[in-house]
Amino acid sequence: MNSHLAPIAVPDPGLLPRVQELCDLTAPYATGPAEDELFAAAMAEINAWHSDRSPFFRSLYESTGTDAGAPYRAPLVHANLFKRHELLSIPRDAVDLHLTSSGTTGQKSQMFFDTWTIRSAQRMVARIFDHNGWITPGQEVNYLLYSYEPARDLKLGTSFTDNYLCDFAPARQVAYALRNTGGGHEFDPFGCVEALRRYERDDAPVRILGFPAFLWFTLERMRAMGLPPLRLSEDSLVILGGGWKGNADRQIGKDELYARITEQLGIPPERIRDTFGSVEHCIPYIECDHHRLHAPVWSRVAIRSTRTLEPLPYGERGYLHLVSPYITSVPAQSVLMGDLASLHPGEECGCELNTPWFTVHGRAGVSRNRSCAVAASELMKGMS
């Protein structure tokens, strides 16, 4: 068994038995009345957990949590709140991991994780990777990470995630796009091009992880240099995440990006997947082979009106609302994101998964809410 699939116990089995049961579900996209009932019961447990341990959440829950229109009786907490306040439902000495959501600039979400929270989230990722056949302990791969090269005291969620994703296949070589210069990080496009050319000469698959903007600029640099297309192993895999924030004027469509990856690197479209996630809500949303972001069994997704915050029907755009009872460390079980999105029924996708899926249409407004993708993209400006 992969170590990330190993059992993990909730902090208090007597208080959180349904949370344990929900997070122990092994089929990542199971759906039905039994799963819905279990999810609702787990949400009731986690709401009580945070009410007993977080004065902030208790006050919020008592004032809004009994609203019949609130799903699972969980009041909305905006992701921006974690950029201004450190909200804990556990003692400081129980914090196992501290991550932030932004890089060199911008407000930072301060998120704290106990052992259960971070390991249960990692187990969800492992189960989705296992579902897709991407856990290959017997097959070495070469990595190109479009993320931050490790540095002392670096606590960025994206860097943590990308390095964690390297655990699912043993590394033969590892190259970073954002190099640690000692005083920060700089994008190294020529290093990325050289790594890809070196990997083509090897017989191992390549796994490319991280920000799509930097991969696109690498492909553009290859074309500008007049380099012929590469032919990486068909078992190679591209897992993207972080978006294009800060470079909206240079963003290209997903279909065009995927086509260029296939054209210039030889990686089949079904082996190219985008993801959505945040340090405030660590549930993994990974595209299916039809490139839709389906909700896994451990979460529920809703869309909220930008004017009234009322739930919207399928197909309409509004704020993305993410709900999951997995988190015991911080009262972030019902988070309203700053992203505009639309939700769609599972059957509209056409893949084998039946859970609803969502499309992210961008950030709401032009606020100062800047993620790690913004900071990373700013490092690249003028260098491509």
N, C-alpha and C positions, 0 to 999 in steps of 0.2 A: 504493500500500500504506500502511495505517496504520502510523505509526512504531513502535507497540508490537508489530507483527507482524514487524518486521525481524529478520534473523538476529542471533544472539548466540553467541559461542564460549565453551565451558567454559574454566576457567583453565589446564588442561593437557590438550590433545586426545590426547596419547599415553597418559595414565593414565585418562581418562574418556570413551572413545569411545562406550560404550553409554549413558552418562548423556546425552551429546550427542544420540544417536540417539533416545532416549526423549523427551527434552524438545523435539525437533524434530517430533514427531508432530503433525500439523495437525488431525486429527479428534478433538475433545475427549472423545468417548465411545466410541472404538473399543474393541472387546473381542474376545478370542480367544486361542488358544494362542500365536500369534506375539507378541502384545503381552505375554502372561504371561512368556514366555521372555526377552523383552527387558527387562522390568521386573526379573526376578530377576538378570540379568546386570548391570544398572545398579546394583542394590543391592549386589552384591558389590564393584563398583568403588568406590562411595561409602563402604562400610565400611572398605575398605583405605585410602582417602584419609584418613578421620578417624583411623584407627588409627595412621597414620604421623605425624599432625600434632597430635593431642590426647592428652596423657598420660592424662587422665581417661577418654576413650573407649577408648583402648588397654587400660587396666586392666580396664574393664568388659567389653570385647569378649573379652579373653582368658579372663575368668572365666565368662562366660555365652554368648558369641557362638557357640560351637560346639554349643550345645544343639540337638539335632535338632528339638525342638518349637518353637523360636523361628523365626518366619517370616523368610525371607531372611537368617537368621543375624544379625539385628539385635537387640541387647538393648534392653529398654524403658528409656526415659529419661522420668521424670515431668516434666510441664510446670512443676511447682513448683520443680524444680531451677534453672531459669533465673531464678527470682525471688531466688535466694540466691547465685548464682555467675555470673561472667562466663566463659563457656566459648568459646574461640576455636580455630579450626583454620586461621587465616590470621594473618599479621602485622598489627599494629595499623594500619600505614600502608596496608594493603589494604582497610580498612573503608570502604565507600562510603556507607553509611547506618546510623544507629543509631536504633532505635525502642524505645519502652517500651509495656507493655500496660496500664498503669493511669493514672488521671487524678490527681485531687487527693488521693486517699487510697489506702491499701493498698500491699501489696508490689508491686514492679514487675519484670516480666520485662525483662531487658536483652538485646536481640537485635541482633546485628550482621550486616550484609549486605555481601558484596562485590558487584561490578557484575554478575557472572553470576547470583548468587542472586536479587537483587531484579528484574533485568530478565527472567529466565526466568519468575518468578512473575507478573510483569505481563503477559508474553506469553500465559500461560495464561488470564488474565482476558480479554485481548483476543480470544483464540480462542473462548472461550465466548460473549462478546458478539457476535462475528461470526457464530457458529453460530445465535444467536437473532435476528440481524438488527438488533442494537442499535447498530452503528457507523454513524453517519449524518453524515459530514463535510459534506454539503450542506444539512443541516437544523438551524437554530438552535433551541435549547431554553432554557427558563427553569428554573433550578435552585433547589430548596429543600433545603438540606442540614441534616439533623438530626444535626449533629456540631459539633465545636468550630471557631469562627471562628479563622483563623490568628493566631498570636501568636508573638512572638519566643521562640526556644528550645523551641517546642512540638514534641515528638517522639512524640506518641501515634500508634500504628499506625492507629487508626480515622480520625483526621483525615487522615493521609497517604493512606489508601485512598480515602476519599470524594472528596478533591480529585483523586486520580488518575482516578477514574471519570468526572470531568467532561471528560476528554480525548477521549471517544468521540463527543461531539456538541458543536459550538461553542456557547458560552454567550451568550445575549442579556442575561440578568440572573441574578444569584446572590444568594440570601438565606440567612443562617445562623440556626439555631434557638438555638444556644448562643453567645451574643455575648461577645466579648472585652471585659471591663470595665477592663482594665489591671491588675487585681489577681487575675484569675481569669476564670471564665466563668459566665454566668447564662442560664437558659432564658427566652426572650422569646416567650411564647405569642401576645401581641397582634401582634407583628411577623410571626409565622408566618401568622396569620389574614389580615392585611393583604396579605402577599405572595401568598397563594393567591387572594384577591379581585382583586388587581392582575393576576395571571397569567391569570385567567379572561377578562379584557377584552382580552387579547392573543391573537393567532392562532397562537402558537407552542406546541408541546407542552411539558409540564412534566415534569421528572425530579426525583423526591423520593428522597433517599438518606439512610440512617442509622438511628438508633435507633428501633425501633417504638414504645417507650413515649411518646416525645415527639410522634410523629404522632398517637397515640391521644388524648393530652391536648389536642392542637390540635383534633381532631374534637369532643371533649367540650366544649371551650371554645366552638366554633362553635355547638353545639347549645344550650348554656347562654345564649348571646347571642341566641338565636332567629333565627339566620341561615338563610336557605333554602339548599338544596343548591347546590353549584357544578357547573358543567359544563365541566370541563377537556377539552382535546383528547383524543380517543380514542387518539392516538399517544403519550400521556403514559406514563410508566414509573415504577414504584415499586420500588426495590431496598432492602430492609431488612437490617439486621445489627446485632448487639450484644446482642440478647435483652432480658429484663426483669429481670435480676438486681438485687436491692435493692428491687424493687417486686412481689415475688411475690404479695403480698396484693391487689394491684390489677391483676394480669395478667388479660387476657381471652384466650379461645381464638383461634387463628389464623383460623378460619373466620369468627368474628364480626368480627375486625379487618378482614379482607379485604372482608366484606360492607359494613361501614360506609364503607370507602374508596370502594367502588363507588357506594354510596348518596349520600354527601355530596360526592364529588369527580368522579364520573362516569367513573372509570378502570376499564376492563374487568378481570375477575379474572385473565385470562391475562397481563395486563401488570403484575401485582403479584407480586413474587417475594421470598422470604426467602433469606438466605444464612447460611453458617456458615464461620468462619475464625478464626484467631488469629495473634498476632504470632510465636508459637513454631512455627506450621505454616501457611505462607502459601498453601498450595494453595487455590484457590477452589472452594467448594461452593455452587452456585447452583441454586435450585429449577427443576425442569422445569415445563411448563405444567400438570401435575397436582399441582404443589406438593410434590414429593419431592426430597430432597437426594441426587442421584446422585454416585458417585465418578467423577471424570474419569480418563482413561487414565494420567495421570502419578502417580496415588496408589493405595493400597490401604487399605481400612478393615476393622478387626476390632473385636470386642467382647470384653472381658476380664472374667472373674468378679471381683466386688468382694471375694471371699474368698480365692481361690487365684490369680488373674490368668491362669488357663487360658482359652484361646479358647472362646467360647460359640457355639452354633448360631444360625441365623437366628431372629429373633423374641424372643430372650431379652435382658433388660436387664443391662447391665454398664458398665464403664468404656469410653470411646471410645478406640480405639487407631488412630493415623494414621501411615501409612508412605509416604515418598517419598524418592527419591534425588536430588532436584533441588538440595539445599542443600549448598554446599561451605564456607560460612563458619563454621558452628557444627554440632556433632554432634547435630542435631535431626532426623535422618532417620527416627526411630522413636519417636514421642512418645505417652505415655500421658496423656490429658487428664483433667481433673477432672469431666468431664461424663458423666452417665448417658445411654446411648443404646441403641438396638436396630438391628440390620442386617436387611435384607430383600432377597430376590432381585429382579433387575431386572424380571422378568416380572410380579411382583405389582403393579407400578405401573400399567401399562396405557398408558404413553406410548410414544414412539418409541425411547426410550433403553433399552439392555439391561444397563447396568452396575448393580451393587447400589446400593441407596440406604439411608440411615439416618434415624432420627428421634431427635432430642435430647429427653430427658425432664426435663432440669434438672441442676443441680449436685449432686454427691455430698456429703451432709452440710451442715454450716453452718460451714465453716472460714473462716479469715481470707483465703483466696485470693480477692481481689476484683479484678475486671477493670475495664476502662475503662467498661463499661456500668454497673457499680455506682456509680462515682464520678459519672458523668453523671447517673444517676437521683437520686443524693443531692442534686445541685444543684437539682433540680426540686421536691423535697419541700416541701410547704406553698405551692407557687406555682401549683398548678393548681386 
